[in-house]
Amino acid sequence: MILQALGIKTPFAGSPTFAIAHEYALRSGVEAVHMDLYRIKSEQEIEEAGLLSYAAERNAIVLVEWASLFPGAFKCSVRIRLDFADSESQRLLKTS
């Protein structure tokens, strides 16, 4: 949903649960990175996998699933929470 709103034209690669991160190029030259921390065991593993560099060293929009497992790992401008709506095909977006 968020990737579509960003105008991603590349076919959606699915959840990065097993790949940990998927990269997408935006028309503006900015990258979008969708990562999933579900299988990550520690903040050290996040650093060793190079995941912090997406946010710190690259011109990228970083979308992180399961970021709540490591609340101090990523410094972010906007935190978005997706909740279920009345329908299974809809989500509520909340920002903080």
Backbone atoms as SQL, in Angstrom:
CREATE TABLE atoms (id INTEGER PRIMARY KEY, chain TEXT, resi INTEGER, resn TEXT, atom TEXT, x REAL, y REAL, z REAL);
INSERT INTO atoms VALUES
  (1, 'A', 1, 'MET', 'N', 0.822, -1.177, 0.000),
  (2, 'A', 1, 'MET', 'CA', 0.000, 0.000, 0.000),
  (3, 'A', 1, 'MET', 'C', 0.877, 1.256, 0.000),
  (4, 'A', 2, 'ILE', 'N', 1.842, 1.325, 0.874),
  (5, 'A', 2, 'ILE', 'CA', 2.713, 2.504, 0.936),
  (6, 'A', 2, 'ILE', 'C', 3.606, 2.554, -0.299),
  (7, 'A', 3, 'LEU', 'N', 4.133, 1.412, -0.713),
  (8, 'A', 3, 'LEU', 'CA', 4.972, 1.374, -1.903),
  (9, 'A', 3, 'LEU', 'C', 4.191, 1.798, -3.134),
  (10, 'A', 4, 'GLN', 'N', 2.951, 1.377, -3.247),
  (11, 'A', 4, 'GLN', 'CA', 2.115, 1.800, -4.371),
  (12, 'A', 4, 'GLN', 'C', 1.908, 3.309, -4.334),
  (13, 'A', 5, 'ALA', 'N', 1.674, 3.859, -3.150),
  (14, 'A', 5, 'ALA', 'CA', 1.472, 5.303, -3.015),
  (15, 'A', 5, 'ALA', 'C', 2.731, 6.082, -3.406),
  (16, 'A', 6, 'LEU', 'N', 3.894, 5.466, -3.241),
  (17, 'A', 6, 'LEU', 'CA', 5.152, 6.109, -3.633),
  (18, 'A', 6, 'LEU', 'C', 5.391, 6.013, -5.134),
  (19, 'A', 7, 'GLY', 'N', 4.538, 5.265, -5.836),
  (20, 'A', 7, 'GLY', 'CA', 4.655, 5.150, -7.287),
  (21, 'A', 7, 'GLY', 'C', 5.595, 4.062, -7.751),
  (22, 'A', 8, 'ILE', 'N', 5.797, 3.045, -6.932),
  (23, 'A', 8, 'ILE', 'CA', 6.676, 1.937, -7.311),
  (24, 'A', 8, 'ILE', 'C', 6.085, 1.250, -8.536),
  (25, 'A', 9, 'LYS', 'N', 6.862, 1.167, -9.608),
  (26, 'A', 9, 'LYS', 'CA', 6.416, 0.530, -10.841),
  (27, 'A', 9, 'LYS', 'C', 6.901, -0.919, -10.929),
  (28, 'A', 10, 'THR', 'N', 7.985, -1.245, -10.229),
  (29, 'A', 10, 'THR', 'CA', 8.522, -2.598, -10.213),
  (30, 'A', 10, 'THR', 'C', 7.523, -3.519, -9.529),
  (31, 'A', 11, 'PRO', 'N', 7.354, -4.747, -9.995),
  (32, 'A', 11, 'PRO', 'CA', 6.440, -5.659, -9.297),
  (33, 'A', 11, 'PRO', 'C', 6.825, -5.812, -7.834),
  (34, 'A', 12, 'PHE', 'N', 5.827, -5.783, -6.976),
  (35, 'A', 12, 'PHE', 'CA', 6.032, -5.920, -5.544),
  (36, 'A', 12, 'PHE', 'C', 6.680, -7.273, -5.252),
  (37, 'A', 13, 'ALA', 'N', 7.767, -7.279, -4.502),
  (38, 'A', 13, 'ALA', 'CA', 8.521, -8.499, -4.224),
  (39, 'A', 13, 'ALA', 'C', 7.969, -9.267, -3.028),
  (40, 'A', 14, 'GLY', 'N', 6.907, -8.796, -2.432),
  (41, 'A', 14, 'GLY', 'CA', 6.353, -9.473, -1.266),
  (42, 'A', 14, 'GLY', 'C', 7.030, -9.017, 0.008),
  (43, 'A', 15, 'SER', 'N', 6.646, -9.638, 1.100),
  (44, 'A', 15, 'SER', 'CA', 7.233, -9.289, 2.385),
  (45, 'A', 15, 'SER', 'C', 8.687, -9.738, 2.420),
  (46, 'A', 16, 'PRO', 'N', 9.572, -8.900, 2.932),
  (47, 'A', 16, 'PRO', 'CA', 10.987, -9.274, 2.992),
  (48, 'A', 16, 'PRO', 'C', 11.343, -10.100, 4.224),
  (49, 'A', 17, 'THR', 'N', 10.402, -10.873, 4.750),
  (50, 'A', 17, 'THR', 'CA', 10.669, -11.654, 5.960),
  (51, 'A', 17, 'THR', 'C', 11.919, -12.510, 5.804),
  (52, 'A', 18, 'PHE', 'N', 12.078, -13.165, 4.671),
  (53, 'A', 18, 'PHE', 'CA', 13.225, -14.050, 4.494),
  (54, 'A', 18, 'PHE', 'C', 14.416, -13.349, 3.860),
  (55, 'A', 19, 'ALA', 'N', 14.173, -12.379, 3.001),
  (56, 'A', 19, 'ALA', 'CA', 15.269, -11.636, 2.375),
  (57, 'A', 19, 'ALA', 'C', 15.753, -10.504, 3.270),
  (58, 'A', 20, 'ILE', 'N', 15.002, -10.126, 4.254),
  (59, 'A', 20, 'ILE', 'CA', 15.211, -9.042, 5.208),
  (60, 'A', 20, 'ILE', 'C', 14.989, -7.662, 4.594),
  (61, 'A', 21, 'ALA', 'N', 15.430, -7.425, 3.340),
  (62, 'A', 21, 'ALA', 'CA', 15.200, -6.119, 2.729),
  (63, 'A', 21, 'ALA', 'C', 15.008, -6.246, 1.226),
  (64, 'A', 22, 'HIS', 'N', 14.101, -5.445, 0.689),
  (65, 'A', 22, 'HIS', 'CA', 13.899, -5.305, -0.749),
  (66, 'A', 22, 'HIS', 'C', 14.094, -3.837, -1.092),
  (67, 'A', 23, 'GLU', 'N', 14.771, -3.575, -2.207),
  (68, 'A', 23, 'GLU', 'CA', 15.015, -2.208, -2.649),
  (69, 'A', 23, 'GLU', 'C', 14.192, -1.907, -3.900),
  (70, 'A', 24, 'TYR', 'N', 13.673, -0.687, -3.982),
  (71, 'A', 24, 'TYR', 'CA', 12.890, -0.240, -5.125),
  (72, 'A', 24, 'TYR', 'C', 13.381, 1.143, -5.532),
  (73, 'A', 25, 'ALA', 'N', 13.453, 1.391, -6.831),
  (74, 'A', 25, 'ALA', 'CA', 13.854, 2.702, -7.336),
  (75, 'A', 25, 'ALA', 'C', 12.606, 3.531, -7.604),
  (76, 'A', 26, 'LEU', 'N', 12.614, 4.767, -7.133),
  (77, 'A', 26, 'LEU', 'CA', 11.522, 5.695, -7.400),
  (78, 'A', 26, 'LEU', 'C', 11.900, 6.574, -8.584),
  (79, 'A', 27, 'ARG', 'N', 10.909, 7.120, -9.262),
  (80, 'A', 27, 'ARG', 'CA', 11.161, 7.980, -10.419),
  (81, 'A', 27, 'ARG', 'C', 12.012, 9.189, -10.055),
  (82, 'A', 28, 'SER', 'N', 11.937, 9.626, -8.831),
  (83, 'A', 28, 'SER', 'CA', 12.667, 10.820, -8.395),
  (84, 'A', 28, 'SER', 'C', 14.157, 10.565, -8.182),
  (85, 'A', 29, 'GLY', 'N', 14.578, 9.303, -8.308),
  (86, 'A', 29, 'GLY', 'CA', 15.969, 8.963, -8.052),
  (87, 'A', 29, 'GLY', 'C', 16.215, 8.530, -6.620),
  (88, 'A', 30, 'VAL', 'N', 15.223, 8.687, -5.776),
  (89, 'A', 30, 'VAL', 'CA', 15.298, 8.229, -4.390),
  (90, 'A', 30, 'VAL', 'C', 14.979, 6.739, -4.367),
  (91, 'A', 31, 'GLU', 'N', 15.549, 6.027, -3.431),
  (92, 'A', 31, 'GLU', 'CA', 15.238, 4.611, -3.262),
  (93, 'A', 31, 'GLU', 'C', 14.174, 4.449, -2.176),
  (94, 'A', 32, 'ALA', 'N', 13.433, 3.382, -2.276),
  (95, 'A', 32, 'ALA', 'CA', 12.555, 2.959, -1.186),
  (96, 'A', 32, 'ALA', 'C', 13.067, 1.592, -0.762),
  (97, 'A', 33, 'VAL', 'N', 13.234, 1.417, 0.529),
  (98, 'A', 33, 'VAL', 'CA', 13.714, 0.145, 1.060),
  (99, 'A', 33, 'VAL', 'C', 12.672, -0.377, 2.032),
  (100, 'A', 34, 'HIS', 'N', 12.218, -1.586, 1.782),
  (101, 'A', 34, 'HIS', 'CA', 11.225, -2.233, 2.639),
  (102, 'A', 34, 'HIS', 'C', 11.944, -3.361, 3.366),
  (103, 'A', 35, 'MET', 'N', 12.058, -3.240, 4.683),
  (104, 'A', 35, 'MET', 'CA', 12.749, -4.284, 5.445),
  (105, 'A', 35, 'MET', 'C', 11.853, -4.835, 6.543),
  (106, 'A', 36, 'ASP', 'N', 12.177, -6.041, 6.967),
  (107, 'A', 36, 'ASP', 'CA', 11.391, -6.753, 7.970),
  (108, 'A', 36, 'ASP', 'C', 12.352, -7.292, 9.025),
  (109, 'A', 37, 'LEU', 'N', 12.184, -6.853, 10.262),
  (110, 'A', 37, 'LEU', 'CA', 13.096, -7.244, 11.343),
  (111, 'A', 37, 'LEU', 'C', 12.624, -8.464, 12.130),
  (112, 'A', 38, 'TYR', 'N', 11.597, -9.132, 11.655),
  (113, 'A', 38, 'TYR', 'CA', 10.997, -10.242, 12.406),
  (114, 'A', 38, 'TYR', 'C', 12.009, -11.320, 12.779),
  (115, 'A', 39, 'ARG', 'N', 12.907, -11.678, 11.870),
  (116, 'A', 39, 'ARG', 'CA', 13.887, -12.746, 12.149),
  (117, 'A', 39, 'ARG', 'C', 15.179, -12.237, 12.789),
  (118, 'A', 40, 'ILE', 'N', 15.330, -10.941, 12.939),
  (119, 'A', 40, 'ILE', 'CA', 16.545, -10.370, 13.517),
  (120, 'A', 40, 'ILE', 'C', 16.525, -10.589, 15.028),
  (121, 'A', 41, 'LYS', 'N', 17.656, -10.977, 15.572),
  (122, 'A', 41, 'LYS', 'CA', 17.731, -11.317, 17.003),
  (123, 'A', 41, 'LYS', 'C', 18.291, -10.211, 17.887),
  (124, 'A', 42, 'SER', 'N', 19.053, -9.257, 17.309),
  (125, 'A', 42, 'SER', 'CA', 19.672, -8.222, 18.145),
  (126, 'A', 42, 'SER', 'C', 19.975, -6.980, 17.309),
  (127, 'A', 43, 'GLU', 'N', 20.202, -5.863, 17.989),
  (128, 'A', 43, 'GLU', 'CA', 20.603, -4.636, 17.290),
  (129, 'A', 43, 'GLU', 'C', 21.957, -4.829, 16.622),
  (130, 'A', 44, 'GLN', 'N', 22.807, -5.657, 17.206),
  (131, 'A', 44, 'GLN', 'CA', 24.113, -5.949, 16.600),
  (132, 'A', 44, 'GLN', 'C', 23.918, -6.625, 15.236),
  (133, 'A', 45, 'GLU', 'N', 22.952, -7.511, 15.143),
  (134, 'A', 45, 'GLU', 'CA', 22.671, -8.181, 13.870),
  (135, 'A', 45, 'GLU', 'C', 22.162, -7.179, 12.828),
  (136, 'A', 46, 'ILE', 'N', 21.396, -6.184, 13.262),
  (137, 'A', 46, 'ILE', 'CA', 20.935, -5.130, 12.356),
  (138, 'A', 46, 'ILE', 'C', 22.131, -4.389, 11.776),
  (139, 'A', 47, 'GLU', 'N', 23.074, -4.054, 12.646),
  (140, 'A', 47, 'GLU', 'CA', 24.273, -3.331, 12.215),
  (141, 'A', 47, 'GLU', 'C', 25.138, -4.190, 11.302),
  (142, 'A', 48, 'GLU', 'N', 25.354, -5.453, 11.674),
  (143, 'A', 48, 'GLU', 'CA', 26.192, -6.352, 10.878),
  (144, 'A', 48, 'GLU', 'C', 25.604, -6.607, 9.489),
  (145, 'A', 49, 'ALA', 'N', 24.276, -6.600, 9.380),
  (146, 'A', 49, 'ALA', 'CA', 23.620, -6.815, 8.087),
  (147, 'A', 49, 'ALA', 'C', 23.647, -5.558, 7.220),
  (148, 'A', 50, 'GLY', 'N', 24.116, -4.443, 7.768),
  (149, 'A', 50, 'GLY', 'CA', 24.201, -3.198, 7.016),
  (150, 'A', 50, 'GLY', 'C', 22.875, -2.473, 6.876),
  (151, 'A', 51, 'LEU', 'N', 21.889, -2.854, 7.687),
  (152, 'A', 51, 'LEU', 'CA', 20.559, -2.254, 7.562),
  (153, 'A', 51, 'LEU', 'C', 20.523, -0.795, 7.996),
  (154, 'A', 52, 'LEU', 'N', 21.367, -0.415, 8.935),
  (155, 'A', 52, 'LEU', 'CA', 21.386, 0.978, 9.389),
  (156, 'A', 52, 'LEU', 'C', 21.877, 1.929, 8.307),
  (157, 'A', 53, 'SER', 'N', 22.708, 1.425, 7.384),
  (158, 'A', 53, 'SER', 'CA', 23.249, 2.289, 6.332),
  (159, 'A', 53, 'SER', 'C', 22.163, 2.792, 5.392),
  (160, 'A', 54, 'TYR', 'N', 21.068, 2.054, 5.247),
  (161, 'A', 54, 'TYR', 'CA', 19.975, 2.531, 4.387),
  (162, 'A', 54, 'TYR', 'C', 19.471, 3.887, 4.870),
  (163, 'A', 55, 'ALA', 'N', 19.314, 4.017, 6.167),
  (164, 'A', 55, 'ALA', 'CA', 18.781, 5.257, 6.728),
  (165, 'A', 55, 'ALA', 'C', 19.847, 6.327, 6.895),
  (166, 'A', 56, 'ALA', 'N', 21.058, 5.925, 7.214),
  (167, 'A', 56, 'ALA', 'CA', 22.091, 6.901, 7.556),
  (168, 'A', 56, 'ALA', 'C', 22.919, 7.375, 6.364),
  (169, 'A', 57, 'GLU', 'N', 23.157, 6.502, 5.390),
  (170, 'A', 57, 'GLU', 'CA', 24.118, 6.827, 4.338),
  (171, 'A', 57, 'GLU', 'C', 23.528, 6.938, 2.939),
  (172, 'A', 58, 'ARG', 'N', 22.263, 6.617, 2.791),
  (173, 'A', 58, 'ARG', 'CA', 21.680, 6.617, 1.456),
  (174, 'A', 58, 'ARG', 'C', 20.480, 7.557, 1.388),
  (175, 'A', 59, 'ASN', 'N', 20.182, 7.986, 0.196),
  (176, 'A', 59, 'ASN', 'CA', 19.020, 8.827, -0.046),
  (177, 'A', 59, 'ASN', 'C', 17.831, 7.884, -0.238),
  (178, 'A', 60, 'ALA', 'N', 17.275, 7.410, 0.880),
  (179, 'A', 60, 'ALA', 'CA', 16.253, 6.370, 0.803),
  (180, 'A', 60, 'ALA', 'C', 15.112, 6.621, 1.786),
  (181, 'A', 61, 'ILE', 'N', 13.936, 6.206, 1.354),
  (182, 'A', 61, 'ILE', 'CA', 12.785, 6.122, 2.251),
  (183, 'A', 61, 'ILE', 'C', 12.818, 4.700, 2.791),
  (184, 'A', 62, 'VAL', 'N', 12.908, 4.548, 4.092),
  (185, 'A', 62, 'VAL', 'CA', 13.061, 3.230, 4.698),
  (186, 'A', 62, 'VAL', 'C', 11.778, 2.859, 5.431),
  (187, 'A', 63, 'LEU', 'N', 11.177, 1.760, 5.013),
  (188, 'A', 63, 'LEU', 'CA', 9.965, 1.237, 5.634),
  (189, 'A', 63, 'LEU', 'C', 10.360, -0.018, 6.395),
  (190, 'A', 64, 'VAL', 'N', 10.136, -0.025, 7.710),
  (191, 'A', 64, 'VAL', 'CA', 10.606, -1.125, 8.552),
  (192, 'A', 64, 'VAL', 'C', 9.430, -1.822, 9.226),
  (193, 'A', 65, 'GLU', 'N', 9.258, -3.100, 8.902),
  (194, 'A', 65, 'GLU', 'CA', 8.263, -3.910, 9.606),
  (195, 'A', 65, 'GLU', 'C', 8.905, -4.466, 10.873),
  (196, 'A', 66, 'TRP', 'N', 8.138, -4.587, 11.909),
  (197, 'A', 66, 'TRP', 'CA', 8.580, -5.090, 13.217),
  (198, 'A', 66, 'TRP', 'C', 9.651, -4.197, 13.846),
  (199, 'A', 67, 'ALA', 'N', 9.631, -2.911, 13.536),
  (200, 'A', 67, 'ALA', 'CA', 10.585, -1.967, 14.136),
  (201, 'A', 67, 'ALA', 'C', 10.402, -1.894, 15.644),
  (202, 'A', 68, 'SER', 'N', 9.206, -2.223, 16.127),
  (203, 'A', 68, 'SER', 'CA', 8.944, -2.180, 17.573),
  (204, 'A', 68, 'SER', 'C', 9.796, -3.172, 18.352),
  (205, 'A', 69, 'LEU', 'N', 10.377, -4.165, 17.663),
  (206, 'A', 69, 'LEU', 'CA', 11.270, -5.121, 18.341),
  (207, 'A', 69, 'LEU', 'C', 12.577, -4.451, 18.757),
  (208, 'A', 70, 'PHE', 'N', 12.968, -3.402, 18.031),
  (209, 'A', 70, 'PHE', 'CA', 14.224, -2.690, 18.300),
  (210, 'A', 70, 'PHE', 'C', 13.971, -1.186, 18.239),
  (211, 'A', 71, 'PRO', 'N', 13.269, -0.639, 19.218),
  (212, 'A', 71, 'PRO', 'CA', 12.832, 0.757, 19.151),
  (213, 'A', 71, 'PRO', 'C', 13.965, 1.779, 19.075),
  (214, 'A', 72, 'GLY', 'N', 15.142, 1.452, 19.525),
  (215, 'A', 72, 'GLY', 'CA', 16.239, 2.409, 19.493),
  (216, 'A', 72, 'GLY', 'C', 17.142, 2.290, 18.279),
  (217, 'A', 73, 'ALA', 'N', 16.887, 1.333, 17.415),
  (218, 'A', 73, 'ALA', 'CA', 17.807, 1.069, 16.307),
  (219, 'A', 73, 'ALA', 'C', 17.747, 2.122, 15.208),
  (220, 'A', 74, 'PHE', 'N', 16.562, 2.562, 14.844),
  (221, 'A', 74, 'PHE', 'CA', 16.403, 3.494, 13.728),
  (222, 'A', 74, 'PHE', 'C', 15.887, 4.827, 14.226),
  (223, 'A', 75, 'LYS', 'N', 16.547, 5.878, 13.806),
  (224, 'A', 75, 'LYS', 'CA', 16.066, 7.231, 14.069),
  (225, 'A', 75, 'LYS', 'C', 15.136, 7.561, 12.905),
  (226, 'A', 76, 'CYS', 'N', 13.946, 7.991, 13.180),
  (227, 'A', 76, 'CYS', 'CA', 13.022, 8.227, 12.078),
  (228, 'A', 76, 'CYS', 'C', 12.341, 9.576, 12.201),
  (229, 'A', 77, 'SER', 'N', 11.878, 10.050, 11.065),
  (230, 'A', 77, 'SER', 'CA', 11.140, 11.304, 11.022),
  (231, 'A', 77, 'SER', 'C', 9.665, 11.074, 11.292),
  (232, 'A', 78, 'VAL', 'N', 9.133, 9.982, 10.756),
  (233, 'A', 78, 'VAL', 'CA', 7.718, 9.666, 10.918),
  (234, 'A', 78, 'VAL', 'C', 7.580, 8.190, 11.253),
  (235, 'A', 79, 'ARG', 'N', 6.832, 7.917, 12.263),
  (236, 'A', 79, 'ARG', 'CA', 6.539, 6.528, 12.623),
  (237, 'A', 79, 'ARG', 'C', 5.089, 6.265, 12.233),
  (238, 'A', 80, 'ILE', 'N', 4.890, 5.227, 11.425),
  (239, 'A', 80, 'ILE', 'CA', 3.561, 4.880, 10.934),
  (240, 'A', 80, 'ILE', 'C', 3.172, 3.520, 11.488),
  (241, 'A', 81, 'ARG', 'N', 1.959, 3.450, 11.971),
  (242, 'A', 81, 'ARG', 'CA', 1.445, 2.178, 12.471),
  (243, 'A', 81, 'ARG', 'C', 0.237, 1.799, 11.621),
  (244, 'A', 82, 'LEU', 'N', 0.223, 0.556, 11.146),
  (245, 'A', 82, 'LEU', 'CA', -0.913, 0.046, 10.389),
  (246, 'A', 82, 'LEU', 'C', -1.731, -0.852, 11.295),
  (247, 'A', 83, 'ASP', 'N', -2.997, -0.568, 11.415),
  (248, 'A', 83, 'ASP', 'CA', -3.921, -1.384, 12.205),
  (249, 'A', 83, 'ASP', 'C', -4.997, -1.925, 11.285),
  (250, 'A', 84, 'PHE', 'N', -5.639, -3.001, 11.706),
  (251, 'A', 84, 'PHE', 'CA', -6.738, -3.557, 10.927),
  (252, 'A', 84, 'PHE', 'C', -7.954, -2.657, 11.042),
  (253, 'A', 85, 'ALA', 'N', -8.668, -2.525, 9.957),
  (254, 'A', 85, 'ALA', 'CA', -9.923, -1.772, 9.930),
  (255, 'A', 85, 'ALA', 'C', -11.068, -2.773, 10.042),
  (256, 'A', 86, 'ASP', 'N', -12.263, -2.324, 9.761),
  (257, 'A', 86, 'ASP', 'CA', -13.425, -3.206, 9.822),
  (258, 'A', 86, 'ASP', 'C', -13.347, -4.334, 8.800),
  (259, 'A', 87, 'SER', 'N', -12.716, -4.082, 7.685),
  (260, 'A', 87, 'SER', 'CA', -12.580, -5.069, 6.618),
  (261, 'A', 87, 'SER', 'C', -11.146, -5.602, 6.598),
  (262, 'A', 88, 'GLU', 'N', -10.967, -6.883, 6.253),
  (263, 'A', 88, 'GLU', 'CA', -9.629, -7.451, 6.196),
  (264, 'A', 88, 'GLU', 'C', -8.794, -6.856, 5.056),
  (265, 'A', 89, 'SER', 'N', -9.461, -6.247, 4.078),
  (266, 'A', 89, 'SER', 'CA', -8.733, -5.666, 2.945),
  (267, 'A', 89, 'SER', 'C', -8.373, -4.205, 3.171),
  (268, 'A', 90, 'GLN', 'N', -8.705, -3.655, 4.334),
  (269, 'A', 90, 'GLN', 'CA', -8.413, -2.257, 4.628),
  (270, 'A', 90, 'GLN', 'C', -7.535, -2.154, 5.868),
  (271, 'A', 91, 'ARG', 'N', -6.720, -1.098, 5.915),
  (272, 'A', 91, 'ARG', 'CA', -5.868, -0.837, 7.067),
  (273, 'A', 91, 'ARG', 'C', -6.045, 0.615, 7.491),
  (274, 'A', 92, 'LEU', 'N', -5.876, 0.856, 8.763),
  (275, 'A', 92, 'LEU', 'CA', -5.878, 2.215, 9.317),
  (276, 'A', 92, 'LEU', 'C', -4.430, 2.655, 9.464),
  (277, 'A', 93, 'LEU', 'N', -4.127, 3.825, 9.009),
  (278, 'A', 93, 'LEU', 'CA', -2.781, 4.372, 9.088),
  (279, 'A', 93, 'LEU', 'C', -2.740, 5.392, 10.216),
  (280, 'A', 94, 'LYS', 'N', -1.827, 5.235, 11.165),
  (281, 'A', 94, 'LYS', 'CA', -1.666, 6.189, 12.259),
  (282, 'A', 94, 'LYS', 'C', -0.219, 6.648, 12.279),
  (283, 'A', 95, 'THR', 'N', -0.003, 7.942, 12.418),
  (284, 'A', 95, 'THR', 'CA', 1.353, 8.481, 12.464),
  (285, 'A', 95, 'THR', 'C', 1.657, 9.079, 13.819),
  (286, 'A', 96, 'SER', 'N', 2.942, 9.117, 14.123),
  (287, 'A', 96, 'SER', 'CA', 3.371, 9.769, 15.367),
  (288, 'A', 96, 'SER', 'C', 4.743, 10.374, 15.163);
